[in-house]
Amino acid sequence: MTITAPESEARTARTAIVTVDDDPGVSRAVARDLRRHYGEEHRIVRAESGGAALDALKELKLRGDLVAVILADYRMPQMNGIEFLEQAMDIFPAARRVLLTAYADTGAAIDAINLVDLDHYLLKPWDPPEEKLYPVVDALLDTWLADARQPVPETKVVGHRWSARSSEVREFLARNQVPYRWYSADEPEGQRLLSAAGADGLVLPVVITPDGEVLVEPADAELAGRVGLATTPSRDFYDLVVIGAGPAGLGAAVYGASEGLKTVLVERTATGGQAGQSSRIENYLGFPDGVSGAQLTARARRQAIRFGAEVLTARDVVGLEVNGPARSVRFADGSAIDAHTVILATGVSYRQLNAPGVESLTGRGVFYGSTLTEATACAGQEVYIVGGANSAGQAAVYLARHAQSVTLLVRGPSLEKSMSYYLIQQIAGIPAISVRTCTDVVAALGEDHLKGLTLRDSAGGTTQDVEAQYLFVFIGAAPLTDWLDGVVARDARGFVLSGPDLSAEGKPPRGWPLDRAPYHLETSVPGVFVAGDARAESAKRVASAVGEGAMAVMLVHRYLEKT
Ligand SMILES: Cc1cc2nc3c(=O)[nH]c(=O)nc-3n(C[C@H](O)[C@H](O)[C@H](O)COP(=O)(O)OP(=O)(O)OC[C@H]3O[C@@H](n4cnc5c(N)ncnc54)[C@H](O)[C@@H]3O)c2cc1C
């Protein structure tokens, strides 16, 4: 890796343009052209192999720098440009991506568009750069800057490792792809920041925004507003309100907005839903090598915004009312927005583990889902995972990269019934993972943080205490739809009924006001649709959720045409 910025520039510039080409002469020439035009405001980083460029990106990430544009040569030995860009996206998902080729290689361009969501494809050599290079990079820098997340160079979070709210804040920022830097309140730099912020450190976390604003133990909505995430609707009437920004909601927002509907997507915590928490989704069509949930989410969110959808974060919907032709969606703070139509895409949430000690240690060693921010803290630790389904299996594979040992605690006698074959095979091939079947967690031990677990062998009835610093819980999920009670028909478990499932013996649901039967994804309220995991009898897969989001929009059009 060669960092070509002069020292004075390196000290001041925070946004980098990264270029990689295995031919040293070409690499220098590209960097020279870039430096000539962008060197004053940006740091130009060049590398001569994909591996060296990835190291450079990681270093920039650790330092809290931002990367706006990455230009990669296609034909490089060991790792070609597309393979490099794919890995680079995991580190800087928002950076714009350009592939350089020596001649028109349409196949490579098509691959790159599909695999790495390529922004541009450039032929070398470009002469003059004023005509062929700078207009392209200028446009990419503009779109990068226009991205709602970019104006926030860095947020600082000072907290404590075992403070539950500190974990939640880190998770919230990470899942919303807000760049931040973490400081432990025990360390000198953390203490320096607290004293500069005038905070006594008794209440944590303390968040310092890039503008220097100090927030003590902020709620999600306050935090979102201060770090550049939209929280307030721009209008009070929409064609379509989509509630929940998992794959179903993001799918609905992309199709709704792209088809000209005034669309707002409302999310309680972070875009991506359950899928956003998946370390690797391997069975989503078009990603033969898998895709991380964060990457899929970042792209989908960007796509929805590009088509004109408004995306509101940290807004909890607590009520739905029918006011004549309008559907009113009420937020937790009492405010409301109206729309012609609504798509419920609220998915499911993790079921809580009921055992003494678990509740008080949640966020202090006990976590629901694979909180990715905790993964690195697991380095060298003994980690336990409860659950026998795919989500638990994926987390085991992911956490085994960091932890000393990972033990999967499974209630049933084997994994075969609950987990996909490919994951069982992967787990069997990782020595750090062991599987304990017929095992229940009956207590979590520890005071300020998790120190151990009491496990019960359900076959023999014996119990055993084990040391444990981390417990990740994946024991199924339930729809949190009580707020729809009395408005929309649900099944006994709270899943929303729709279409044919609503019509007993061919008759429309009770109170149904129209002559026609409910459309396929339409609920018991005309104009209110459901998509994804929240729907009764849904498939509980990313692809089906996205598909239902798209299909619900098609039915929204049909509804709007006929009213
Ligand atoms: C760890 C993990 C790994 C997985 N791996 C795979 C995989 O490899 N392949 C696969 O096909 N599937 C996988 N799944 C399942 C897949 O992620 C889900 O089927 C999919 O995410 C469902 O999408 P959804 O949009 O219906 O709901 P969700 O993803 O659950 O999203 C719902 C969203 O709605 C929000 N919300 C809920 N209530 C409200 C409210 N009242 N107001 C505002 N917002 C609200 C939630 O915060 C959430 O963001 C995995 C799931 C998990 C947990």
The ligand as a Gaussian input file, in Angstrom:
#p B3LYP/6-31G(d) Opt

LIG

0 1
 C      -30.138000     -13.785000      12.142000
 C      -31.097000     -14.092000      11.023000
 C      -30.634000     -14.678000       9.865000
 C      -31.505000     -14.933000       8.795000
 N      -31.006000     -15.507000       7.655000
 C      -31.816000     -15.704000       6.599000
 C      -31.285000     -16.246000       5.382000
 O      -30.103000     -16.561000       5.289000
 N      -32.146000     -16.404000       4.329000
 C      -33.470000     -16.061000       4.409000
 O      -34.174000     -16.183000       3.399000
 N      -33.993000     -15.578000       5.558000
 C      -33.202000     -15.402000       6.644000
 N      -33.732000     -14.899000       7.817000
 C      -35.170000     -14.573000       7.854000
 C      -35.413000     -13.210000       7.172000
 O      -34.483000     -12.271000       7.668000
 C      -36.834000     -12.739000       7.428000
 O      -37.726000     -13.671000       6.868000
 C      -37.079000     -11.367000       6.799000
 O      -36.201000     -10.401000       7.364000
 C      -38.523000     -10.927000       7.006000
 O      -38.657000      -9.650000       6.485000
 P      -39.836000      -8.665000       6.944000
 O      -39.566000      -7.390000       6.253000
 O      -41.135000      -9.327000       6.780000
 O      -39.656000      -8.481000       8.528000
 P      -38.443000      -8.046000       9.451000
 O      -37.152000      -8.350000       8.821000
 O      -38.752000      -8.640000      10.782000
 O      -38.577000      -6.464000       9.538000
 C      -39.658000      -5.856000      10.180000
 C      -39.269000      -4.426000      10.549000
 O      -40.420000      -3.756000      11.044000
 C      -40.060000      -2.930000      12.141000
 N      -41.243000      -2.720000      12.958000
 C      -41.940000      -3.655000      13.650000
 N      -42.992000      -3.092000      14.266000
 C      -42.960000      -1.767000      13.974000
 C      -43.775000      -0.656000      14.340000
 N      -44.852000      -0.816000      15.108000
 N      -43.434000       0.575000      13.882000
 C      -42.348000       0.741000      13.072000
 N      -41.534000      -0.279000      12.702000
 C      -41.846000      -1.523000      13.146000
 C      -38.992000      -3.745000      12.840000
 O      -38.177000      -2.920000      13.682000
 C      -38.236000      -4.349000      11.662000
 O      -37.166000      -3.525000      11.250000
 C      -32.891000     -14.640000       8.907000
 C      -33.374000     -14.068000      10.092000
 C      -32.503000     -13.806000      11.142000
 C      -33.029000     -13.200000      12.404000

